[in-house]
Amino acid sequence: MDVGLIVLDHRLLSEEPLPGATPAAMELPLSADQRTVLRGRRRTVCGRDVLLQLPRERPLTPGDRLTDAHHQVHVLVTAAPEELLRVEAATPLALLEAAYHLGNRHVALELHEHELLLLNDSVLATMLNGRGLKVTRCCRPFMPEGGAYIGHQHA
């Protein structure tokens, strides 16, 4: 293991204080996919390498606070901007139909009342345009729905 590599192996509860003086938090921007992988090397905004070795209990969410075994490091998880497609429709039913067709393809979606967001994919953009939907590209944090089985554990 690299000397100086910070190993993050503990998720702090939102109200859990850090022992002693609270160090300044480093920011760890992660994509939606990266927030589901709780093991592996990442880099903070300030350029520090960190190694995630977290228990596999649930995906990370923006706002989660991580620390090392000695509580000497404080890292704040944020949602990294991603290249997305923004889908809008003339009617709520047309947007609902788009969500149905994308869900049928197991596409991760962020749902809003008047728009859908999904990772940029030219094939899906073509399909959605062909259905008469307005599709534009944007770059922003992606917070897809967890799905029907989020939190489901096999015995």
FIDREN-244748 format. One record per atom (N, C-alpha, C): residue in one letter; atom name; x, y, z; residue number from 0. Coordinates in pm, 1 decimal, decimal comma. Layout:
- seke  bapa  px  py  pz  vopa
- A  CA  X  Y  Z  NUM
...
END
This chain:
- seke  bapa  px  py  pz  vopa
- M  N  84,7  -117,9  0,0  0
- M  CA  0,0  0,0  0,0  0
- M  C  89,3  124,2  0,0  0
- D  N  45,7  228,3  -68,7  1
- D  CA  122,4  352,0  -76,6  1
- D  C  133,2  418,4  59,9  1
- V  N  252,2  472,4  87,1  2
- V  CA  270,2  551,6  207,7  2
- V  C  189,2  680,4  189,6  2
- G  N  116,8  719,2  289,3  3
- G  CA  36,6  840,6  280,7  3
- G  C  -102,8  819,1  224,6  3
- L  N  -132,1  698,0  178,3  4
- L  CA  -266,2  668,6  127,5  4
- L  C  -361,6  662,0  246,1  4
- I  N  -466,9  739,0  241,4  5
- I  CA  -565,1  742,9  350,2  5
- I  C  -665,9  631,3  328,4  5
- V  N  -683,7  546,1  427,3  6
- V  CA  -780,6  437,3  419,8  6
- V  C  -906,8  481,6  493,0  6
- L  N  -1015,3  492,6  418,5  7
- L  CA  -1144,0  531,5  475,7  7
- L  C  -1225,6  405,0  498,2  7
- D  N  -1248,4  372,0  625,0  8
- D  CA  -1316,4  246,4  655,9  8
- D  C  -1435,0  264,0  750,5  8
- H  N  -1474,6  389,1  771,5  9
- H  CA  -1584,4  414,5  865,6  9
- H  C  -1672,8  525,7  811,6  9
- R  N  -1801,4  500,8  817,4  10
- R  CA  -1901,4  601,1  777,6  10
- R  C  -1956,2  663,4  904,5  10
- L  N  -1944,0  795,0  915,1  11
- L  CA  -1994,7  864,2  1033,4  11
- L  C  -2144,3  885,3  1020,7  11
- L  N  -2214,3  870,2  1129,9  12
- L  CA  -2355,2  904,7  1132,3  12
- L  C  -2365,7  1055,6  1121,3  12
- S  N  -2475,7  1104,2  1067,5  13
- S  CA  -2487,8  1248,6  1044,2  13
- S  C  -2467,9  1330,3  1171,7  13
- E  N  -2508,7  1277,3  1285,4  14
- E  CA  -2495,9  1353,0  1409,8  14
- E  C  -2371,4  1312,6  1489,0  14
- E  N  -2294,6  1215,8  1440,2  15
- E  CA  -2178,4  1167,3  1514,0  15
- E  C  -2062,4  1266,9  1503,9  15
- P  N  -2019,2  1322,0  1617,4  16
- P  CA  -1907,9  1417,7  1613,9  16
- P  C  -1774,6  1344,1  1599,6  16
- L  N  -1676,5  1413,3  1545,7  17
- L  CA  -1541,4  1358,1  1541,3  17
- L  C  -1474,8  1381,4  1675,7  17
- P  N  -1402,5  1282,1  1728,5  18
- P  CA  -1332,4  1301,8  1855,8  18
- P  C  -1225,7  1410,2  1841,6  18
- G  N  -1204,3  1488,1  1947,3  19
- G  CA  -1100,5  1591,3  1945,9  19
- G  C  -1136,5  1705,8  1853,9  19
- A  N  -1035,0  1776,4  1809,8  20
- A  CA  -1056,8  1888,9  1718,6  20
- A  C  -1101,1  1836,8  1582,6  20
- T  N  -1202,8  1898,4  1527,1  21
- T  CA  -1254,7  1856,2  1397,8  21
- T  C  -1165,5  1910,2  1286,2  21
- P  N  -1102,4  1819,9  1209,3  22
- P  CA  -1020,9  1867,7  1097,4  22
- P  C  -1110,1  1916,0  983,5  22
- A  N  -1052,8  1996,8  897,5  23
- A  CA  -1128,5  2043,3  780,6  23
- A  C  -1162,6  1923,1  693,8  23
- A  N  -1282,8  1922,4  640,7  24
- A  CA  -1327,1  1810,3  557,3  24
- A  C  -1268,0  1821,1  417,6  24
- M  N  -1221,5  1707,8  367,5  25
- M  CA  -1184,4  1698,5  226,9  25
- M  C  -1310,0  1660,0  151,6  25
- E  N  -1320,1  1701,9  28,0  26
- E  CA  -1437,8  1671,7  -52,6  26
- E  C  -1404,3  1559,0  -149,6  26
- L  N  -1493,8  1460,7  -155,7  27
- L  CA  -1474,5  1344,8  -243,9  27
- L  C  -1591,0  1338,3  -342,7  27
- P  N  -1574,7  1395,1  -463,3  28
- P  CA  -1682,6  1390,1  -562,6  28
- P  C  -1686,3  1253,2  -629,8  28
- L  N  -1803,1  1191,4  -629,3  29
- L  CA  -1820,3  1058,1  -688,1  29
- L  C  -1938,9  1058,8  -783,0  29
- S  N  -1925,6  985,4  -893,1  30
- S  CA  -2037,6  967,4  -985,5  30
- S  C  -2139,5  875,0  -920,6  30
- A  N  -2256,4  864,2  -981,3  31
- A  CA  -2360,3  775,4  -928,7  31
- A  C  -2309,0  631,3  -921,8  31
- D  N  -2239,4  585,8  -1025,8  32
- D  CA  -2184,0  449,7  -1024,0  32
- D  C  -2077,9  433,8  -915,9  32
- Q  N  -1989,8  531,7  -901,9  33
- Q  CA  -1884,6  523,5  -800,6  33
- Q  C  -1941,9  519,4  -659,4  33
- R  N  -2056,8  581,4  -638,3  34
- R  CA  -2116,9  581,4  -504,1  34
- R  C  -2169,9  443,4  -465,2  34
- T  N  -2180,7  351,6  -560,5  35
- T  CA  -2226,3  215,5  -529,0  35
- T  C  -2110,7  120,6  -501,5  35
- V  N  -1987,5  160,9  -533,4  36
- V  CA  -1868,6  77,1  -514,8  36
- V  C  -1796,2  124,5  -389,5  36
- L  N  -1800,0  43,4  -285,3  37
- L  CA  -1751,1  83,8  -154,7  37
- L  C  -1607,2  42,1  -128,2  37
- R  N  -1542,1  -11,6  -229,4  38
- R  CA  -1401,6  -51,6  -217,5  38
- R  C  -1327,0  4,5  -337,4  38
- G  N  -1209,7  58,6  -313,9  39
- G  CA  -1128,5  103,9  -424,7  39
- G  C  -1067,2  240,6  -401,9  39
- R  N  -975,8  273,0  -490,5  40
- R  CA  -900,0  397,6  -481,1  40
- R  C  -977,1  512,1  -545,4  40
- R  N  -977,1  627,8  -478,7  41
- R  CA  -1041,5  748,3  -528,4  41
- R  C  -949,4  866,2  -500,5  41
- R  N  -985,9  984,2  -553,5  42
- R  CA  -906,4  1105,3  -531,5  42
- R  C  -997,8  1218,9  -488,1  42
- T  N  -956,6  1290,1  -384,1  43
- T  CA  -1033,8  1403,3  -334,5  43
- T  C  -1012,6  1524,2  -424,5  43
- V  N  -1094,4  1627,3  -405,8  44
- V  CA  -1082,8  1750,5  -483,4  44
- V  C  -943,5  1810,9  -468,7  44
- C  N  -886,2  1800,9  -348,3  45
- C  CA  -754,0  1860,1  -324,3  45
- C  C  -639,5  1770,9  -372,2  45
- G  N  -672,6  1657,1  -433,8  46
- G  CA  -569,4  1572,0  -492,3  46
- G  C  -515,3  1461,6  -404,2  46
- R  N  -572,5  1441,5  -286,1  47
- R  CA  -526,8  1332,8  -197,9  47
- R  C  -588,4  1200,9  -243,0  47
- D  N  -503,9  1097,9  -248,5  48
- D  CA  -553,2  964,3  -279,4  48
- D  C  -610,8  902,8  -153,2  48
- V  N  -726,8  841,0  -167,5  49
- V  CA  -790,5  770,7  -56,5  49
- V  C  -829,0  631,0  -104,4  49
- L  N  -834,3  539,0  -11,2  50
- L  CA  -875,5  401,9  -40,6  50
- L  C  -1002,2  373,3  38,4  50
- L  N  -1111,1  346,5  -32,6  51
- L  CA  -1235,7  311,0  34,6  51
- L  C  -1232,0  163,9  72,5  51
- Q  N  -1257,3  135,3  197,3  52
- Q  CA  -1272,0  -2,0  247,1  52
- Q  C  -1389,6  -2,5  344,2  52
- L  N  -1505,6  32,3  289,9  53
- L  CA  -1625,4  48,8  372,2  53
- L  C  -1707,5  -79,0  376,3  53
- P  N  -1779,6  -101,0  486,2  54
- P  CA  -1871,6  -215,4  490,9  54
- P  C  -1975,3  -203,2  379,7  54
- R  N  -2015,2  -315,0  324,7  55
- R  CA  -2110,8  -315,8  213,2  55
- R  C  -2254,1  -315,5  266,2  55
- E  N  -2294,0  -203,8  322,9  56
- E  CA  -2428,8  -195,7  380,0  56
- E  C  -2525,7  -121,4  289,7  56
- R  N  -2481,4  -14,4  227,2  57
- R  CA  -2566,4  63,8  137,1  57
- R  C  -2476,3  155,6  55,4  57
- P  N  -2523,8  202,2  -59,1  58
- P  CA  -2442,8  294,5  -139,1  58
- P  C  -2415,5  424,3  -63,7  58
- L  N  -2311,2  491,2  -103,4  59
- L  CA  -2282,7  624,1  -48,5  59
- L  C  -2381,9  723,9  -106,2  59
- T  N  -2411,0  826,7  -30,1  60
- T  CA  -2497,1  933,5  -78,2  60
- T  C  -2426,8  1066,7  -52,1  60
- P  N  -2452,4  1166,6  -136,8  61
- P  CA  -2394,2  1297,8  -110,6  61
- P  C  -2431,8  1343,8  30,0  61
- G  N  -2332,2  1394,0  100,3  62
- G  CA  -2353,0  1435,0  239,5  62
- G  C  -2297,7  1334,1  338,0  62
- D  N  -2272,6  1209,5  293,4  63
- D  CA  -2211,7  1111,4  383,3  63
- D  C  -2073,1  1160,3  423,5  63
- R  N  -2037,1  1132,5  548,0  64
- R  CA  -1905,7  1168,4  599,2  64
- R  C  -1828,4  1041,1  627,9  64
- L  N  -1705,6  1036,1  580,2  65
- L  CA  -1620,7  919,3  596,6  65
- L  C  -1497,9  955,8  679,1  65
- T  N  -1441,9  856,7  747,8  66
- T  CA  -1321,2  880,0  826,4  66
- T  C  -1236,4  753,7  828,0  66
- D  N  -1115,6  766,6  880,9  67
- D  CA  -1026,2  651,9  893,6  67
- D  C  -1049,3  585,1  1029,0  67
- A  N  -975,5  479,5  1056,2  68
- A  CA  -993,4  402,8  1180,1  68
- A  C  -965,3  486,2  1304,3  68
- H  N  -881,3  589,1  1292,4  69
- H  CA  -843,4  670,8  1407,7  69
- H  C  -919,5  803,0  1413,6  69
- H  N  -1014,3  820,8  1324,1  70
- H  CA  -1094,8  943,8  1317,7  70
- H  C  -1008,0  1069,1  1302,3  70
- Q  N  -898,5  1056,2  1227,8  71
- Q  CA  -809,1  1170,2  1208,6  71
- Q  C  -835,5  1243,0  1077,2  71
- V  N  -916,4  1182,8  991,8  72
- V  CA  -945,4  1239,2  860,8  72
- V  C  -1096,1  1249,9  846,5  72
- H  N  -1141,8  1359,2  786,4  73
- H  CA  -1285,1  1380,1  766,3  73
- H  C  -1306,9  1406,6  617,8  73
- V  N  -1383,0  1319,2  550,4  74
- V  CA  -1406,4  1330,9  406,0  74
- V  C  -1556,6  1339,1  380,8  74
- L  N  -1596,2  1439,1  305,2  75
- L  CA  -1737,1  1460,5  272,3  75
- L  C  -1763,1  1411,4  130,0  75
- V  N  -1857,8  1320,7  114,0  76
- V  CA  -1895,8  1268,8  -17,4  76
- V  C  -1987,7  1368,8  -85,7  76
- T  N  -1957,2  1399,9  -212,1  77
- T  CA  -2043,1  1485,9  -293,0  77
- T  C  -2074,7  1414,5  -423,4  77
- A  N  -2174,5  1463,0  -493,7  78
- A  CA  -2211,8  1406,9  -624,4  78
- A  C  -2134,1  1481,1  -732,3  78
- A  N  -2053,9  1408,0  -807,1  79
- A  CA  -1975,9  1467,9  -915,7  79
- A  C  -2067,6  1499,2  -1033,2  79
- P  N  -2043,2  1608,4  -1103,5  80
- P  CA  -2119,9  1635,6  -1225,5  80
- P  C  -2094,8  1526,3  -1329,9  80
- E  N  -2199,1  1489,8  -1402,5  81
- E  CA  -2188,7  1386,2  -1505,3  81
- E  C  -2257,3  1434,0  -1632,0  81
- E  N  -2216,0  1377,2  -1745,1  82
- E  CA  -2279,0  1408,1  -1873,2  82
- E  C  -2412,3  1333,9  -1878,9  82
- L  N  -2522,5  1409,6  -1887,3  83
- L  CA  -2656,6  1352,4  -1879,9  83
- L  C  -2740,8  1392,8  -1999,1  83
- L  N  -2850,6  1319,5  -2016,3  84
- L  CA  -2957,8  1358,6  -2107,4  84
- L  C  -3074,8  1404,4  -2022,7  84
- R  N  -3131,2  1517,0  -2060,2  85
- R  CA  -3252,3  1569,7  -1994,3  85
- R  C  -3367,3  1546,7  -2090,7  85
- V  N  -3469,6  1475,7  -2043,5  86
- V  CA  -3583,1  1439,4  -2127,6  86
- V  C  -3705,8  1514,7  -2079,2  86
- E  N  -3770,4  1584,8  -2172,1  87
- E  CA  -3894,2  1656,9  -2142,2  87
- E  C  -3999,2  1612,8  -2243,8  87
- A  N  -4125,4  1625,1  -2203,4  88
- A  CA  -4235,3  1581,7  -2290,0  88
- A  C  -4345,9  1686,1  -2290,4  88
- A  N  -4426,9  1679,9  -2395,9  89
- A  CA  -4539,1  1774,2  -2409,7  89
- A  C  -4649,1  1745,3  -2308,3  89
- T  N  -4660,0  1619,1  -2265,2  90
- T  CA  -4765,0  1581,7  -2169,7  90
- T  C  -4707,2  1492,7  -2059,9  90
- P  N  -4770,1  1490,3  -1943,8  91
- P  CA  -4724,3  1399,7  -1838,0  91
- P  C  -4726,9  1253,0  -1882,1  91
- L  N  -4828,5  1213,9  -1962,4  92
- L  CA  -4836,3  1075,5  -2008,9  92
- L  C  -4717,3  1040,9  -2098,1  92
- A  N  -4675,8  1131,4  -2185,0  93
- A  CA  -4561,1  1105,7  -2272,4  93
- A  C  -4433,3  1088,8  -2190,4  93
- L  N  -4419,1  1165,1  -2083,1  94
- L  CA  -4302,4  1150,5  -1995,6  94
- L  C  -4308,0  1017,9  -1920,6  94
- L  N  -4427,8  980,2  -1877,3  95
- L  CA  -4447,1  851,7  -1809,9  95
- L  C  -4415,4  736,1  -1903,8  95
- E  N  -4457,4  745,6  -2029,8  96
- E  CA  -4424,8  642,5  -2128,8  96
- E  C  -4274,2  632,4  -2150,1  96
- A  N  -4205,7  747,2  -2154,2  97
- A  CA  -4060,3  746,1  -2169,4  97
- A  C  -3995,1  675,3  -2050,7  97
- A  N  -4041,9  706,0  -1929,8  98
- A  CA  -3987,8  640,5  -1810,5  98
- A  C  -4011,9  490,1  -1816,4  98
- Y  N  -4128,0  449,7  -1864,8  99
- Y  CA  -4159,9  307,5  -1878,7  99
- Y  C  -4061,4  239,7  -1974,5  99
- H  N  -4041,3  298,2  -2091,9  100
- H  CA  -3953,3  237,2  -2192,1  100
- H  C  -3808,1  234,0  -2145,1  100
- L  N  -3764,2  337,4  -2075,6  101
- L  CA  -3628,0  337,7  -2022,4  101
- L  C  -3613,7  237,4  -1908,2  101
- G  N  -3713,3  230,5  -1822,5  102
- G  CA  -3710,9  132,5  -1714,4  102
- G  C  -3711,1  -9,9  -1766,2  102
- N  N  -3782,0  -32,1  -1876,1  103
- N  CA  -3785,8  -164,6  -1938,0  103
- N  C  -3647,4  -206,4  -1987,7  103
- R  N  -3561,5  -106,7  -2012,4  104
- R  CA  -3423,7  -132,2  -2055,3  104
- R  C  -3326,3  -125,5  -1936,6  104
- H  N  -3379,7  -117,8  -1816,3  105
- H  CA  -3300,6  -111,5  -1692,3  105
- H  C  -3205,0  7,6  -1690,3  105
- V  N  -3250,4  120,1  -1743,0  106
- V  CA  -3171,3  242,5  -1745,5  106
- V  C  -3189,3  314,6  -1612,2  106
- A  N  -3078,9  353,6  -1551,0  107
- A  CA  -3085,6  432,3  -1427,6  107
- A  C  -3145,0  568,6  -1460,2  107
- L  N  -3244,3  609,4  -1382,1  108
- L  CA  -3315,3  734,8  -1406,4  108
- L  C  -3324,8  819,4  -1280,1  108
- E  N  -3312,2  948,6  -1300,3  109
- E  CA  -3346,7  1045,0  -1196,5  109
- E  C  -3480,3  1104,6  -1238,6  109
- L  N  -3580,0  1090,8  -1153,1  110
- L  CA  -3716,3  1130,1  -1187,2  110
- L  C  -3753,5  1264,1  -1125,9  110
- H  N  -3813,5  1348,2  -1209,1  111
- H  CA  -3867,9  1475,4  -1163,7  111
- H  C  -4006,1  1491,8  -1225,0  111
- E  N  -4082,3  1582,3  -1172,8  112
- E  CA  -4220,3  1599,9  -1218,9  112
- E  C  -4228,6  1632,6  -1368,0  112
- H  N  -4135,9  1712,4  -1419,0  113
- H  CA  -4144,4  1755,7  -1558,6  113
- H  C  -4025,0  1713,1  -1644,0  113
- E  N  -3938,4  1628,2  -1588,6  114
- E  CA  -3821,9  1584,1  -1665,7  114
- E  C  -3766,8  1453,3  -1610,4  114
- L  N  -3694,7  1384,0  -1696,9  115
- L  CA  -3618,2  1265,8  -1659,0  115
- L  C  -3472,6  1295,9  -1689,1  115
- L  N  -3382,8  1241,7  -1607,1  116
- L  CA  -3239,9  1253,0  -1632,6  116
- L  C  -3181,5  1113,2  -1640,9  116
- L  N  -3092,4  1092,8  -1736,6  117
- L  CA  -3022,9  966,0  -1751,1  117
- L  C  -2883,9  992,8  -1804,5  117
- L  N  -2794,6  895,5  -1788,0  118
- L  CA  -2659,6  911,1  -1840,0  118
- L  C  -2664,3  927,0  -1990,2  118
- N  N  -2575,6  1010,0  -2043,1  119
- N  CA  -2570,3  1039,1  -2185,6  119
- N  C  -2546,3  911,1  -2265,2  119
- D  N  -2636,5  881,8  -2357,4  120
- D  CA  -2628,8  762,0  -2441,7  120
- D  C  -2692,2  796,8  -2575,2  120
- S  N  -2613,7  792,6  -2682,3  121
- S  CA  -2664,0  836,7  -2813,0  121
- S  C  -2775,2  746,9  -2865,7  121
- V  N  -2770,0  617,6  -2836,9  122
- V  CA  -2874,9  525,9  -2883,2  122
- V  C  -3007,4  559,5  -2814,5  122
- L  N  -3002,6  583,4  -2683,8  123
- L  CA  -3124,8  618,5  -2611,4  123
- L  C  -3174,8  756,2  -2653,2  123
- A  N  -3083,7  848,6  -2679,6  124
- A  CA  -3125,0  981,5  -2726,4  124
- A  C  -3200,3  970,5  -2858,1  124
- T  N  -3151,1  887,1  -2948,5  125
- T  CA  -3218,2  866,4  -3077,0  125
- T  C  -3356,5  805,0  -3057,1  125
- M  N  -3366,1  705,7  -2969,9  126
- M  CA  -3495,0  640,4  -2941,7  126
- M  C  -3594,0  741,7  -2883,6  126
- L  N  -3549,1  822,9  -2789,9  127
- L  CA  -3637,2  920,7  -2725,1  127
- L  C  -3679,4  1030,1  -2822,9  127
- N  N  -3586,1  1077,6  -2904,0  128
- N  CA  -3621,3  1176,3  -3007,3  128
- N  C  -3724,1  1118,5  -3103,9  128
- G  N  -3709,5  991,2  -3138,7  129
- G  CA  -3803,0  924,1  -3228,8  129
- G  C  -3943,1  913,3  -3170,4  129
- R  N  -3953,6  920,7  -3039,3  130
- R  CA  -4084,0  917,4  -2972,5  130
- R  C  -4140,9  1058,3  -2956,2  130
- G  N  -4073,6  1158,2  -3012,2  131
- G  CA  -4123,8  1295,1  -3007,2  131
- G  C  -4090,1  1370,2  -2880,3  131
- L  N  -3994,7  1320,4  -2803,6  132
- L  CA  -3956,8  1385,5  -2678,5  132
- L  C  -3845,6  1486,5  -2701,7  132
- K  N  -3838,8  1586,8  -2617,2  133
- K  CA  -3731,1  1685,2  -2623,7  133
- K  C  -3614,6  1631,5  -2540,2  133
- V  N  -3499,8  1611,8  -2605,2  134
- V  CA  -3381,6  1558,2  -2538,2  134
- V  C  -3268,2  1659,2  -2552,0  134
- T  N  -3215,0  1701,5  -2438,5  135
- T  CA  -3101,4  1793,2  -2438,7  135
- T  C  -2991,5  1735,7  -2349,6  135
- R  N  -2870,4  1777,0  -2376,7  136
- R  CA  -2757,4  1733,2  -2295,2  136
- R  C  -2731,9  1836,4  -2184,9  136
- C  N  -2687,3  1786,6  -2069,4  137
- C  CA  -2650,4  1873,8  -1959,5  137
- C  C  -2541,2  1805,2  -1877,9  137
- C  N  -2477,5  1880,3  -1794,2  138
- C  CA  -2374,8  1826,3  -1704,8  138
- C  C  -2409,5  1871,7  -1564,5  138
- R  N  -2445,2  1775,2  -1481,4  139
- R  CA  -2480,6  1806,3  -1342,6  139
- R  C  -2476,1  1678,3  -1260,1  139
- P  N  -2481,9  1688,3  -1127,7  140
- P  CA  -2483,1  1567,1  -1045,2  140
- P  C  -2603,6  1479,6  -1079,8  140
- F  N  -2583,2  1349,2  -1075,4  141
- F  CA  -2686,1  1251,0  -1111,0  141
- F  C  -2724,2  1173,1  -986,5  141
- M  N  -2853,6  1175,6  -954,9  142
- M  CA  -2906,1  1108,0  -836,6  142
- M  C  -3017,8  1011,9  -878,9  142
- P  N  -2981,9  898,7  -941,5  143
- P  CA  -3086,0  807,5  -990,3  143
- P  C  -3162,6  740,7  -877,3  143
- E  N  -3283,5  698,0  -911,8  144
- E  CA  -3365,8  622,8  -817,2  144
- E  C  -3292,3  494,5  -778,5  144
- G  N  -3312,6  450,0  -654,4  145
- G  CA  -3244,0  329,7  -605,7  145
- G  C  -3301,2  200,9  -660,7  145
- G  N  -3425,1  201,8  -702,0  146
- G  CA  -3485,8  79,5  -752,3  146
- G  C  -3571,6  11,0  -648,3  146
- A  N  -3647,8  -86,0  -693,6  147
- A  CA  -3744,7  -154,5  -608,1  147
- A  C  -3679,2  -236,6  -497,5  147
- Y  N  -3556,3  -282,0  -519,6  148
- Y  CA  -3493,9  -372,0  -423,1  148
- Y  C  -3384,3  -306,2  -341,9  148
- I  N  -3380,7  -172,7  -339,2  149
- I  CA  -3279,9  -102,3  -262,4  149
- I  C  -3292,5  -142,1  -115,4  149
- G  N  -3180,2  -177,1  -56,9  150
- G  CA  -3181,3  -218,2  83,5  150
- G  C  -3219,4  -362,3  104,3  150
- H  N  -3257,9  -434,8  -2,6  151
- H  CA  -3296,2  -575,9  10,0  151
- H  C  -3172,1  -660,0  33,7  151
- Q  N  -3174,1  -742,1  135,5  152
- Q  CA  -3060,5  -828,8  168,9  152
- Q  C  -3102,4  -974,1  156,9  152
- H  N  -3017,7  -1055,5  96,2  153
- H  CA  -3043,4  -1200,1  90,3  153
- H  C  -2994,5  -1263,7  219,6  153
- A  N  -3069,9  -1357,2  271,6  154
- A  CA  -3030,9  -1422,8  396,9  154
- A  C  -2921,3  -1522,2  372,7  154
END
